Amino acid sequence: MQQPITLRSMHANQSGIIDSVSATGELGRRIRDMGLVPGTPVTIMGRAPLKDPVALKLRDFILTLRNNEADLIMVNVNESGEIRQ
């Protein structure tokens, strides 16, 4: 099994499962309120032209996160690299 990587370092169309969220305080609460909690499947949909923010699909919606927020989320990437619906 691979080591978890940050959400920011994932590539477009790559998917995985959230392993941990290291944000604390108000930011941590906001991230969890958006549904970014351990065990949640995510897929990177793309990035803005300047690479910030990152767009990701989780559950049935698209969410964008700034890179500094994406750095706080660790993901176990699917070994096959496939998008999972």
N, C-alpha and C positions, 0 to 999 in steps of 0.2 A: 504494500500500500504506500502511496506517495505521501509526502509531508504536505500539510495544508499550505496554501499560498494566499496572499492577500487578494481581495476582490479586485483591487486596482491592477494587479499584474496579470489578470486573466485576459484572454484575447476575445475578439468578436466571435460569436457563435459557440463559445466554449461554455459548458455547463458544469455544475457541481452542486454540492450540498454544503450549506453553511455549517462550519465547525464551531466557531466561537466569535463573540463580539467583545472587543476589549474596551469599548467606549464606556465611560462612567458618567455619572451626574445627569444633567439635563440632556446632553447629546446622546448618551446611552439610552435614556428613556425614549427620546424621539426616534432613534433608530429601531428600537424594539417595537414601538407603536406602529411603525411602518410595516411591520411583519418580518423584519430581518432578525430572525432568531435561529439558534442552532437547530439543525434538522430540516430547514427549509430549502427546497431546490431553487436554484437561480440559474439564469442563462444570460450571458452578456449579449446585448442586442447591437451595441455599437458605441461610438464615442463622438463627441463634438469635434469640429475641425482642429481645435487646439488641444485635444485629448482630455478636456475637462469641461463638462461632467461626463460620467459614464452612464449609459442607459442599460438597465437590466430588466429582465422579465421575471416576475415572481408571482406565483399563483396565477391569477387571471388579469394582471395589469402590468404596465410598464412604469418603472420608477427611475428617476435620475438621482445620482449621488455625486457630490464633489469628490475629487480624488482624496482629499484629507479625511473624508468620512469613509471612503472605500478602503483606505489603509488600515482601518480598525476592525475590518471584518475578514476572518480567515475562512477559506473554503477548501473542501476536499474535492478536487476536480475529477470528473468522470474520466476514467482511464481511456475509454474509447474516444473521448472528445465529442461524442454525439450530443445533439440538442435533445433534451428530454422534455416532453410536453406535460 
